[in-house]
Amino acid sequence: QVQLVESGGGLVQAGGSLRLSCPASGRTFRMYAMGWFRQAPGKEREFVAAISWSGGVTYYADSVKGRFTISRDNAKNTVYLQMNSLKPEDTAVYYCAARGLTGGSYYSPYEYDYWGQGTQVTVSS
């Protein structure tokens, strides 16, 4: 069992930066790949970024490549999402999620086993 709690969201102007954090409970954090997803009002939840259990492999949605960076610190049981050059279209509730090592696609929310409650990110123009 893994419990996830996101933090770091807020209101920022376009071009600004935010850093989301997601500490996880449990001693088996390093056994899970981690992902970030987001959901805007009226839209489906979409993939943002993912990172392998070791942190050695990362995946990004095309819409955030070059602007967002996912990282993890297994000693602190925490995954991060550094978001730079934010745009109004990045406005959404951001969720972190944990996926077992034998899961399928990193890009599909259905492959993730545990979810946080979400943190709101609002980018003003």
N, C-alpha and C positions, 0 to 999 in steps of 0.2 A: 504494500500500500504506500502510495506517495501522495502527499498533500502539497499543493503549490499555491503561493500567494504572490501575485504581481504587485509591484509598486513603481512609482516614478512617472506616472502619467500626469497630464496637466494641460494647461493652455499655453500655447507658444505662437509667436508670429511666424509667418512663412520665412524660410531661410534659417530658422533657428534649430536648436538641437534639444534632444531629450535622451535620457538613458533609463531604460526600463530594467528592473531587476526582478528575479523570480527565485527566491530561496525555496528549497524543497526539504520536506521532512523525510526521515528515514535514512538508514545507513547504506541503502543500495542505490543511491543517486547515480553513481558512476555506471550502473548497469543499464541506464536508460539513455536513449537518444532524446534530444529535446528540440522542441519547435516553438515558433511564435506564429500565431495566426491573428487575423483581425476581422472585425465585422462592423460594417457601416450600416446605418439605419436603412431598412428595406433591401439589404443585399445579403448574399450568402457569405458564410465565413470563408475567408480566403487565406491561403498560405502566404507567409511573409519570409520566414527563414527557418533553417534547421541546422543542427550540429550533431555530429556523431558522439558516441559515449566518451571518446578520448579527446574530442575537440579538434581532431586532425582533419576532419572533412566537414565542409559547410555547404549549404545550399541556400539559394536566394531566389525570390520571385524577380522577374525581369523589371518590375516596376520599382524595386528598391535597390537593385544592384548598383554599387558604387556610392550609395548614400547610407545604407544601414550595415551594421556589423554585428553578427551574433558571436558570443563567446561564452565560455563556461569556466568555472573554478570548482573542480571536484572536491577540493579541500574544504570549500565553504558551502558545498551543495547548492550552488547558485548558477543560474544562467542569466545572461545579460543581452540586451538589445540596444546598441548605440545607434541613435537615429540622427543623422545630420541632414542639412539642406531640406528640411521638412516642407511639404507642400500641403495646401488645403485638402487635396484628395487623399492625404494620409490620415485624415480625421476618421477615427473609428475606436471601438473598444478593442484593446489588444489583450490576447490570451496567451499564456504559455501552456505547454502541454508536454507530457512525457510519453515516450513510446518504447516498448520493449525491444530488445536487440534483434529479435526474430521477426519484427514487424515488416510490413511491406513498404510501399512508397512513402518517402519522407514528405511528399507534397499533399497527401490526402489526410484530412482531419479524421477520417474513419479509422486510420491506422494507429491513432493515439489513444492511450488507455486512461490517462489522468489529465485533468484540466484545472486551471485556476479559475478564479471568479471574474477576472478581467480588470483592466484599468483603462480609463478613458483618456484618449489623446485627442486634443482639439487644436487644429492649426488654423489660425486666422489669416486672411489675405491682407 
